[in-house]
Amino acid sequence: MTSSRIRVPGWNTATAAEGYRQVRENIAILVTDHAGAGERPVPACPQWTVRELIAHLTEICDRVITRFGGEACPIPESASAVELLKLWLERGPEADTILAADGDGKSRGDIMVMDAFTHELDIRYALGAPPPEAHAAWLRGFEVLVSGLGASLGRHGLPGMRIETEGATWIAGTEPVAAVLSGAPVDLYRTLAGRRSPAQITAMDWLGDPEPWLRAFTWGPFTPPEEEIER
């Protein structure tokens, strides 16, 4: 996959550590501002409530820390969303240090940042909160997702696709491209992260017939829902 660096001011300067830290801070605000947030179901992750999603994020953080020599911190099964969030906020700076060790370039933690940011958006939709206009995790999340889509295109024997949003362009797969998908950042991101149905993907702004490309949006952990779960 080849990609141009994103050109939206502020997106291309954030490190993985900065993106991961902003996710934690934003989720803390979301949970604090919405009474009973922990028990809300998460449409994008139908097997989880917000509390269970925060448990997942806390477990991933602990797993990364222990992988790089830190001490494990067992997560109580009975912990509330607030208790889990407190534990994640306490452990987070140690994970930030691991992510920061990679500097400003491509980070081994980019997948971790993408996962965390994707779930922040999941929580926002679950709580009826708007998506962020700016976020330190946008770039790294997008580049992981575009790379994954590019690999999926190759596995399906499909040519490359250009992805365009406000001030940014990527090539998923190989050139020359045979289709162009355009949209607002949040719509493209949710599409690439398996949160939009095939009908929603088809209804986006395409140059070319979207039908041949739909199967490529199922890859790795991502499978588009059969029915619309968010707008």
C-alpha positions in Angstrom: 0.0 0.0 0.0 1.1 3.5 -0.7 -0.4 6.5 1.0 0.1 10.3 1.1 0.5 11.8 4.5 -2.6 13.4 5.8 -2.8 17.2 5.3 -5.4 18.2 7.9 -3.6 20.6 10.4 -2.8 18.8 13.6 -3.4 15.3 12.4 0.0 14.5 11.0 2.0 15.7 14.1 0.5 13.5 16.8 2.5 10.6 18.1 1.0 7.2 19.0 1.3 8.1 22.7 -0.5 11.3 22.2 -3.3 9.6 20.3 -3.7 6.9 23.0 -3.7 9.4 25.8 -6.4 11.5 24.2 -8.6 8.4 23.8 -8.3 7.7 27.5 -9.1 11.3 28.4 -12.1 11.5 26.1 -13.6 8.2 27.3 -13.2 9.4 30.9 -15.2 12.6 30.1 -17.8 10.6 28.2 -18.4 8.2 31.1 -18.4 11.0 33.7 -20.9 13.1 31.6 -23.4 10.3 31.0 -25.2 8.8 34.0 -25.4 5.0 33.9 -23.0 4.9 30.9 -21.4 1.7 32.0 -24.6 -0.4 31.4 -25.4 1.1 28.0 -25.3 -1.4 25.2 -22.7 -0.8 22.4 -24.4 -1.3 19.0 -21.1 -1.7 17.2 -20.1 -4.4 19.7 -23.4 -6.1 20.5 -21.8 -8.5 22.9 -20.6 -5.7 25.1 -21.8 -2.9 27.3 -19.8 0.3 27.7 -18.4 -1.2 30.9 -17.3 -4.4 29.1 -15.7 -2.4 26.3 -13.7 -0.4 28.9 -12.7 -3.7 30.4 -11.4 -4.8 27.0 -9.4 -1.5 26.6 -7.9 -2.0 30.1 -6.9 -5.6 29.4 -5.2 -4.6 26.2 -3.3 -1.9 28.0 -2.2 -4.3 30.7 -1.2 -6.9 28.1 1.0 -4.4 26.2 2.7 -3.3 29.5 3.5 -6.9 30.6 4.7 -7.8 27.1 7.4 -5.1 27.4 8.5 -6.1 30.9 6.0 -4.4 33.2 4.1 -6.0 36.0 0.7 -7.5 35.4 -2.3 -5.9 37.1 -5.2 -8.4 37.3 -8.6 -6.8 36.4 -11.4 -7.6 38.8 -14.3 -9.2 37.0 -16.8 -7.3 39.3 -15.2 -3.9 38.7 -17.6 -1.1 37.7 -17.1 1.0 34.6 -15.8 3.8 36.9 -13.4 1.4 38.6 -12.1 0.0 35.3 -11.6 3.5 34.0 -9.6 4.5 37.0 -7.4 1.5 36.6 -6.9 2.2 32.9 -6.1 5.9 33.6 -3.5 4.7 36.2 -1.9 2.2 33.8 -2.1 4.4 30.7 1.0 6.5 31.2 3.1 3.4 31.4 1.7 2.3 28.0 2.3 5.9 26.7 6.0 5.5 27.6 6.2 2.3 25.5 4.5 3.9 22.6 6.7 7.0 22.8 9.8 4.9 22.5 9.1 4.6 18.8 9.3 8.4 18.2 7.3 10.3 15.7 7.3 7.7 12.9 5.3 4.5 12.4 4.8 2.9 15.7 4.5 -0.7 16.8 1.5 0.6 18.8 -0.5 2.0 15.9 -2.8 -1.0 16.0 -3.4 -0.4 19.7 -4.2 3.2 19.0 -6.5 2.3 16.2 -8.4 -0.2 18.4 -8.7 2.3 21.2 -9.9 5.1 19.0 -12.3 2.9 17.1 -13.8 1.9 20.5 -14.0 5.6 21.6 -16.2 6.2 18.6 -18.2 3.1 19.5 -18.8 4.6 22.9 -19.8 7.9 21.5 -22.4 6.3 19.3 -23.7 4.2 22.2 -24.1 7.4 24.4 -25.4 9.6 21.7 -22.3 11.8 21.8 -21.0 13.5 18.6 -17.8 12.3 17.0 -14.7 14.6 17.6 -13.9 17.2 15.0 -10.2 16.7 15.7 -8.3 13.9 17.4 -4.7 12.9 17.9 -5.5 9.3 16.9 -7.1 10.1 13.5 -4.0 9.6 11.4 -2.7 6.4 12.9 -6.1 4.9 13.0 -6.7 5.7 9.4 -3.4 4.4 8.2 -3.9 1.0 10.0 -7.3 0.7 8.4 -6.3 1.7 4.9 -3.4 -0.8 5.1 -5.7 -3.6 6.2 -8.2 -2.8 3.4 -5.3 -2.7 0.9 -4.2 -6.2 2.0 -7.8 -7.4 1.7 -8.0 -6.0 -1.8 -5.0 -8.0 -2.7 -6.4 -11.2 -1.2 -9.5 -10.8 -3.3 -7.6 -10.1 -6.5 -8.9 -6.6 -6.7 -7.0 -3.5 -8.0 -6.2 -0.5 -5.8 -8.7 2.0 -4.5 -8.2 5.7 -3.7 -9.6 6.9 -0.4 -10.3 10.6 -0.2 -11.4 12.8 2.7 -11.0 16.5 3.6 -7.4 17.3 2.9 -6.1 13.7 2.7 -5.7 10.9 0.2 -4.6 7.3 0.5 -4.1 4.5 -1.9 -5.4 1.2 -0.6 -3.8 -1.7 -2.5 -1.7 -1.1 -5.6 -1.8 1.5 -8.4 -3.3 2.2 -10.9 -6.5 2.5 -8.9 -9.9 1.4 -10.3 -12.2 3.1 -7.9 -12.4 6.1 -5.6 -14.2 6.3 -2.3 -14.8 9.8 -0.8 -16.5 11.0 2.3 -16.2 12.9 5.6 -13.5 11.6 7.9 -15.9 9.9 10.4 -17.9 8.2 7.7 -14.8 6.8 6.0 -13.3 5.7 9.3 -16.4 3.9 10.4 -16.7 2.3 7.0 -13.1 1.0 7.1 -13.6 -0.2 10.7 -16.6 -2.5 9.8 -19.2 -0.3 11.4 -21.3 0.5 8.3 -23.6 -1.9 6.5 -23.1 -2.9 2.8 -26.1 -0.7 1.9 -24.4 2.3 3.7 -21.1 1.6 2.0 -22.8 1.4 -1.4 -24.6 4.7 -0.7 -21.3 6.6 -0.1 -19.6 8.8 -2.7 -18.0 6.4 -5.2 -16.3 6.9 -8.5 -16.9 3.5 -10.0 -19.3 0.7 -9.2 -19.1 -0.1 -5.5 -20.4 -3.7 -5.8 -17.2 -5.5 -6.7 -15.4 -3.9 -3.7 -17.9 -4.7 -0.9 -16.4 -8.1 0.0 -13.0 -6.5 0.7 -14.4 -4.5 3.6 -14.5 -7.8 5.6 -11.0 -8.3 6.9 -9.2 -9.1 10.1 -11.5 -8.3 13.0 -13.9 -6.3 10.9 -17.2 -7.5 9.3 -19.8 -4.9 8.1 -23.1 -5.5 9.9 -25.9 -6.8 7.8 -28.2 -4.0 8.9 -27.5 -0.4 9.8 -26.4 0.1 13.4 -25.5 3.8 13.2 -25.8 6.8 10.9 
